[in-house]
Amino acid sequence: MRHYWMSTSISFQTKNAWKFPGGLSDPGENIGNTAVREVFEETGIQSEFQSLLSIRQQHNHPGAFGKSDMYIICRLKPLSFDINFCRQECLRCEWMDVAELARTNHTTPITSRVAKLLLYGHREGFDKIDLAVKEIPAVYKGLFYQLYHKELPETYENIC
């Protein structure tokens, strides 16, 4: 069985390299909402947040405004499939076989690694790699936060 993932070709530092859609969060925007919005803006594909796959942390990143950079990789479920990509951000945009994406030399190291994570998830189950989100009440009245972690077995969810 072949599994397909959305890839875009970017045109600046990594000329003609395949990558996954992405971008910066707006102030106050949740991680999953950012991923869904950015995928739509770049590709025209509607999607739904499924899980967090991985986090990359980098210091001294030239495009991070003098701050450390956190790049959060999410797994989304497509709700539409027809591509209408943003030509200001992408040279090309297409559905690609994830195994091909993992093998190609025309990608970034992080895209290749994430493609391998996705292959592993398909073969072994995404429960082995996904970080699910739970909304939990904060100590401040009326506020909540999102906690990302591996799923707990149901028997642990109900421990008092």
Phi, psi and omega in degrees: 000135179261141180243134185246143180226150181285130176228148177236154177257124183261158191243001182261245187310321182251077184307128175056030177265139176282140177212169174275150177300151179180177179173190185277147174285146170280153178306130179079004182271132177291155183305309182298321178295322177299313181300313180298315181296313182296319177299316180295314181299321183277328191239340187080005181270127173280140181212173180228133179296134177248310184193171171262131181263320189194161176228131173252131175246134181220136177255155180060032177289126185299334182259017186254021173057038178077010181247164170290149186247132174246122179248114187254124185257121183249151172258125181242155174255122178291140176251348174220167186227347180282125184274133172220080192274158180278113183285347175282334183255336188228144171279319180216163177206128180202161172282132181233148173294126185296329177294320177295318179297323179292331184269333189294151174270357183262050179211176177270158178302322181291322178295318178298316180295316180295322177300321178293322174300316180295319176299316179299315178300318178295320184281319188254347183108133181292343176298341179283338185233335184295143166251112181279165179245137173236133174270126187233140178297137176278169177289344179270124185309128176083358180254152180228159172225163179257128179246123181257128179197168174298148178297141175266147173299150183305326180297330179276334179298329186257012178290134179261000000 
